[in-house]
């Protein structure tokens, strides 16, 4: 079965974007003193997925920055709005949760749950995220959009990997089997 992987960056105080949805703070700070020899390889991660699931705000941000980066991936966008259509993009106006569950059962590579927090919430609450890849950015934003909205069940995770590059700590957790 394919894995559903939540991969995103978070500020030290728990925000996934600033209060206006901005991501310009998601950068390293030139601090290589604690870099590990093991480095998280984003290109390798991308090779292991064939589908990206995102909300409409995340999609708009990607369209504005560089959607071409993902041209060989199927992109599912949960939205109720009319958005700019691209060849590899499918808009889901119904229950994205059911669509992703069905997709997990099909043959293919892993599925990247790209974000945002509203989209990820039902998957976290149902304990359906198989792997959490969290990049902790050495920044305290003070305010912004959170990933976890509260009311989640207790979910035990196993730390599979921890790397540090340019001051950014990457943590790879997998859901423990019950």
C-alpha positions in Angstrom: 0.0 0.0 0.0 1.2 3.5 -0.8 2.2 5.8 2.1 0.6 9.1 2.8 3.4 11.5 3.8 2.9 14.9 5.4 6.1 16.9 4.5 6.3 20.5 5.5 8.2 23.2 7.3 7.3 24.6 10.6 8.6 27.5 12.7 10.0 26.8 16.1 6.8 28.2 17.6 4.6 25.9 15.5 3.5 27.9 12.4 3.4 26.6 8.9 3.1 30.0 7.3 3.0 33.6 8.4 -0.3 35.2 9.2 -0.7 36.2 5.5 0.1 32.8 4.2 3.7 33.7 3.3 6.6 31.3 3.2 9.6 33.6 2.7 10.9 32.8 6.2 11.5 29.1 5.2 15.2 29.3 4.6 18.4 28.2 6.3 20.4 30.8 8.3 23.9 29.9 7.1 24.6 28.1 10.4 26.5 24.9 9.3 28.2 24.3 12.7 25.8 21.4 13.6 25.2 20.0 10.1 25.0 16.2 10.0 26.7 14.0 7.5 23.3 12.5 6.7 21.4 15.1 4.7 17.7 15.0 3.8 17.5 14.8 0.0 14.4 16.5 -1.3 15.0 15.2 -4.8 15.1 11.7 -3.5 11.8 12.3 -1.7 10.3 13.6 -4.9 11.4 10.5 -6.8 9.4 8.4 -4.3 6.1 10.2 -4.9 3.8 10.5 -7.9 0.9 12.4 -6.3 0.6 15.6 -4.4 -2.5 16.6 -2.5 -2.9 20.2 -1.5 -5.5 22.8 -0.5 -6.5 25.7 -2.7 -4.3 28.3 -0.9 -1.2 26.0 -1.2 -2.0 25.5 -4.9 -2.2 29.3 -5.5 1.1 29.7 -3.8 2.7 27.0 -5.9 1.2 28.4 -9.1 2.7 31.8 -8.2 6.1 30.3 -7.4 6.9 27.3 -9.6 4.3 24.7 -10.5 6.6 23.4 -13.3 8.7 21.8 -10.6 5.9 19.3 -10.2 5.0 18.7 -13.8 5.6 15.0 -13.7 3.4 14.6 -10.6 -0.4 14.3 -10.4 -1.7 17.1 -8.3 -5.0 16.9 -6.5 -6.4 20.2 -5.2 -9.2 20.3 -2.6 -11.2 23.4 -3.4 -14.7 24.8 -3.9 -13.4 27.7 -5.9 -12.5 28.1 -9.6 -8.7 28.1 -10.0 -6.2 28.2 -12.9 -6.2 24.8 -14.5 -3.0 23.0 -15.5 -2.5 19.7 -17.4 -1.5 17.6 -14.4 -4.0 19.1 -11.9 -7.3 17.7 -10.9 -9.7 19.7 -8.7 -11.6 17.8 -6.0 -14.7 19.6 -5.0 -16.1 16.7 -3.0 -14.6 14.6 -0.2 -10.9 14.7 -0.8 -10.5 12.4 2.2 -12.3 9.6 0.4 -10.4 10.3 -2.8 -7.0 9.9 -1.1 -8.1 6.8 0.8 -9.1 5.2 -2.5 -5.8 6.3 -4.1 -3.8 4.7 -1.3 -5.2 1.4 -2.3 -4.1 1.7 -5.9 -0.7 0.8 -7.3 1.8 3.7 -7.5 4.4 5.6 -5.5 3.7 7.4 -2.3 1.4 10.4 -1.8 2.6 13.8 -0.5 0.1 15.5 1.7 1.4 19.0 0.9 -0.9 21.1 3.0 -2.2 23.2 4.4 -3.4 22.7 7.9 -7.1 22.6 7.1 -6.5 19.9 4.5 -4.2 17.8 6.7 -6.5 17.9 9.8 -8.9 15.1 8.9 -6.0 12.8 7.9 -4.2 13.5 11.2 -7.4 13.1 13.2 -8.1 9.7 11.6 -4.4 8.7 12.1 -4.0 8.1 8.4 -0.7 9.9 7.9 1.9 7.1 7.6 4.9 9.4 7.8 5.6 12.9 9.0 8.6 14.8 7.6 8.9 18.0 9.5 11.5 20.7 8.8 12.0 22.9 11.8 13.1 26.3 10.7 15.2 28.3 13.2 12.7 31.1 13.3 10.1 32.3 15.8 7.2 33.9 13.8 5.1 35.0 16.8 1.9 34.4 14.8 0.7 32.7 11.7 -1.2 29.6 10.5 -0.8 26.4 12.6 -0.7 22.9 11.4 -2.4 21.2 14.3 -5.8 22.7 15.1 -6.3 20.7 18.4 -8.6 17.9 19.3 -6.4 15.3 17.8 -6.2 11.8 19.2 -2.9 10.6 20.8 -0.8 9.3 18.0 2.5 7.6 18.8 5.3 8.0 16.3 8.7 6.5 15.8 11.6 8.8 14.9 13.3 7.2 11.9 15.7 9.9 11.0 17.0 13.3 12.1 19.3 15.5 10.0 20.5 19.1 10.2 21.5 21.3 7.3 22.1 25.0 7.4 20.4 25.3 10.8 17.2 23.4 9.6 16.4 20.2 11.5 14.6 17.6 9.5 12.7 15.0 11.5 11.2 11.9 9.8 8.6 10.1 11.9 6.6 7.1 11.0 3.3 6.1 12.6 3.7 3.2 15.0 1.8 0.1 14.2 -0.9 -0.8 16.7 
